[in-house]
């Protein structure tokens, strides 16, 4: 992955965090914003990236931004729910476990 430029950006217009790899959109974590909560509803990553850890980078970037913005996290999306279940650094901002 060292040769690839990976960036996570928030697209408030489309309610998602976008995974950019070498400037190309190859994934997104979708959310609904309700007051002080971000409800993560769906995450998708291009199948060509399977096993490269970029889905985890997308999740981390989205969750870091949500926490930095003072948002509580509601991980309805199975991928995000599994990710926060394995990483305790978001325990203080996860308010519901959502559907698994």
Residue pairs with C-beta under 8 A, 6 or more apart in sequence:
1 52
1 53
1 54
4 21
4 22
5 20
5 21
5 22
5 23
6 19
6 20
6 21
6 54
6 57
7 19
7 20
8 17
8 18
8 19
8 20
8 57
8 58
8 60
8 61
8 62
8 65
9 17
9 18
9 20
10 16
10 17
10 18
10 62
10 65
11 17
11 18
11 28
14 28
14 30
15 30
15 31
15 32
15 33
16 28
16 29
16 30
16 31
17 28
17 29
17 31
17 58
17 61
17 62
17 65
18 25
18 27
18 28
19 25
19 26
19 27
19 28
19 29
19 45
19 54
19 55
19 57
19 58
19 61
20 26
21 49
21 54
26 45
26 46
26 48
26 49
26 54
27 43
27 44
27 45
27 46
27 49
27 54
27 55
27 58
28 43
28 44
28 58
29 40
29 42
29 43
29 58
29 59
29 62
29 77
29 79
29 80
30 40
30 41
30 42
30 43
30 77
31 38
31 39
31 40
31 41
31 62
31 66
32 38
32 39
32 41
33 39
33 71
36 70
36 71
36 72
37 71
37 72
37 73
37 74
37 95
38 66
38 71
38 72
38 73
38 74
39 74
39 76
39 98
40 62
40 73
40 74
40 75
40 76
40 77
40 80
40 98
41 76
41 77
42 77
43 55
43 58
43 59
43 77
43 79
43 80
45 54
45 55
45 58
49 55
55 79
56 83
59 79
59 80
59 83
60 83
60 87
62 80
63 73
63 80
63 83
63 84
63 90
66 73
66 93
67 73
67 90
67 93
71 93
72 93
72 94
72 95
73 80
73 84
73 90
73 93
73 94
73 95
74 94
74 95
74 96
74 98
75 81
75 83
75 84
75 94
75 96
75 97
75 98
76 98
76 99
77 98
78 99
78 100
80 98
81 97
81 98
81 99
81 100
82 100
84 90
84 91
84 94
